[in-house]
Amino acid sequence: MDLKSNHSSPVLAETSPINKSRLGLRANSVPCSAPSAPFSSGLYLIVPRKKNGILEDVRSPAWLDAMKLSSPSAKLMANDVDNDVVASEADVAYQTWMLKYPSALLSFGQFANYAKGKRIVLFLDYDGTLSPIVEDPDHAFMSETMREAVKKAAECFPTAIISGRSRDKVFEFVGLPELYYAGSHGMDIMGPVKSSSNDHTNSIRSTDKQGKEVNLFQPASGFLTMIGKVFASLVEATKDIEGVMVENNKFCVSVHYRNVDEKNWKDVAARVSGILKEYPQLRLTHGRKVLEVRPVIDWDKGKAVMFLLESLGLSKCEDVLPIYIGDDRTDEDAFKVLREGNRGCGILVSSIPKESSAYYSLRDPSEVKEFLNSLVIWKKSSALRYTIERRI
Ligand SMILES: O=P(O)(O)OC[C@H]1O[C@H](O[C@H]2O[C@H](CO)[C@@H](O)[C@H](O)[C@H]2O)[C@H](O)[C@@H](O)[C@@H]1O
């Protein structure tokens, strides 16, 4: 795959196929799919969106509904526990949902069968996937045991973090230099210097904090000044609404309303939308109790996954199995890219039923950790079995 880009609209284009025999690859490919079962659409979390993902009209009730539904609140979950009937109904709904999105842990055997003989590449979202969702975005630390699990996984498989945060911030949280990092929803990628991707526009050779040579790809670099300005305007416009937090994620801005009184949510949305009227080159999307302002470019986490696979020289290999684990709406772009052509496998982290392009599910970050640990054990035992079989 060739990746051509300019600062306003990166475009993906196909080029000549990689010589498989040179790479020593097997010709056959086992598609990654999971069983599908009849599923009631009434169980999905429906968040109204336009086709392009932009929520435009803040006067529409859809805005407020989307804001309410954008993340399961702790209050709601505690109430469920207090109320046995509601809790069991929620449980039944979740179990039913799992027929369509089987647990990657409970279906680990089936997953391992798909993965047999394949080279796994791991893509991990950060917030809500490696760290639990907390009220203060600056305190979304991952546990030491999670860090250890990610570190061990990265010893077995190429591993990248793909986050909405700025790349520096997510690196600060994860703190593992052996990983690749993509911040700002994939618009700021620090990846390996391996392939033709180094020649792309907006792609420059650089060195990481350890002095290692890396490839820095920033398809939205032309937006840096604008993002700085819109960040300052958003801080100013929302400063009198208690609980609002505006976060500068370098190539995008997050306006958090998690700690804002619900009666003021509409006001937050109206003010953000008001500022954005002055910036037609920016768009608004919705995350977990957060409004995200980002450049209108054809780039997302899915494109970042493909870019990293290409940089690793693995985008055309049939024996490669990319796995993406994420919890957020923005992760759906990556799930879709992997689902297309059975490229790989998405795992949605969610404690409530949600429509997704992922194949599997995990309930929360603690299950993500368990899954990563299982992957490592499986990989090591397969390697051992292979060595023994060769000796016999
Ligand atoms: O792509 P991600 O790594 O999942 O980042 C998405 C956003 O995550 C952060 O916000 C979310 O997590 C916070 C901490 O748990 C929580 O307080 C907030 O309500 C969530 O939306 C981050 O602060 C954002 O900048 C990211 O865009």
PDBQT file of the ligand as one rigid body, heavy atoms in Angstrom, charges set to zero:
ROOT
HETATM    1  O1  LIG A 401      -8.439   7.471  22.392  1.00  0.00    +0.000 OA
HETATM    2  P1  LIG A 401      -8.368   7.426  23.885  1.00  0.00    +0.000 P 
HETATM    3  O2  LIG A 401      -7.020   7.091  24.412  1.00  0.00    +0.000 OA
HETATM    4  O3  LIG A 401      -9.442   6.562  24.478  1.00  0.00    +0.000 OA
HETATM    5  O4  LIG A 401      -8.689   8.929  24.338  1.00  0.00    +0.000 OA
HETATM    6  C1  LIG A 401     -10.014   9.456  24.219  1.00  0.00    +0.000 C 
HETATM    7  C2  LIG A 401     -10.162  10.585  25.202  1.00  0.00    +0.000 C 
HETATM    8  O5  LIG A 401      -9.769  10.054  26.468  1.00  0.00    +0.000 OA
HETATM    9  C3  LIG A 401      -9.686  10.950  27.564  1.00  0.00    +0.000 C 
HETATM   10  O6  LIG A 401     -10.993  11.264  28.002  1.00  0.00    +0.000 OA
HETATM   11  C4  LIG A 401     -11.710  10.141  28.499  1.00  0.00    +0.000 C 
HETATM   12  O7  LIG A 401     -11.018   9.617  29.655  1.00  0.00    +0.000 OA
HETATM   13  C5  LIG A 401     -10.968  10.530  30.787  1.00  0.00    +0.000 C 
HETATM   14  C6  LIG A 401     -10.136   9.867  31.869  1.00  0.00    +0.000 C 
HETATM   15  O8  LIG A 401     -10.665   8.637  32.255  1.00  0.00    +0.000 OA
HETATM   16  C7  LIG A 401     -12.385  10.861  31.243  1.00  0.00    +0.000 C 
HETATM   17  O9  LIG A 401     -12.356  11.770  32.330  1.00  0.00    +0.000 OA
HETATM   18  C8  LIG A 401     -13.159  11.485  30.066  1.00  0.00    +0.000 C 
HETATM   19  O10 LIG A 401     -14.513  11.706  30.437  1.00  0.00    +0.000 OA
HETATM   20  C9  LIG A 401     -13.127  10.543  28.852  1.00  0.00    +0.000 C 
HETATM   21  O11 LIG A 401     -13.710  11.169  27.724  1.00  0.00    +0.000 OA
HETATM   22  C10 LIG A 401      -8.879  12.166  27.216  1.00  0.00    +0.000 C 
HETATM   23  O12 LIG A 401      -8.891  13.072  28.289  1.00  0.00    +0.000 OA
HETATM   24  C11 LIG A 401      -9.350  12.803  25.928  1.00  0.00    +0.000 C 
HETATM   25  O13 LIG A 401      -8.522  13.888  25.590  1.00  0.00    +0.000 OA
HETATM   26  C12 LIG A 401      -9.267  11.757  24.827  1.00  0.00    +0.000 C 
HETATM   27  O14 LIG A 401      -9.687  12.311  23.589  1.00  0.00    +0.000 OA
ENDROOT
TORSDOF 0
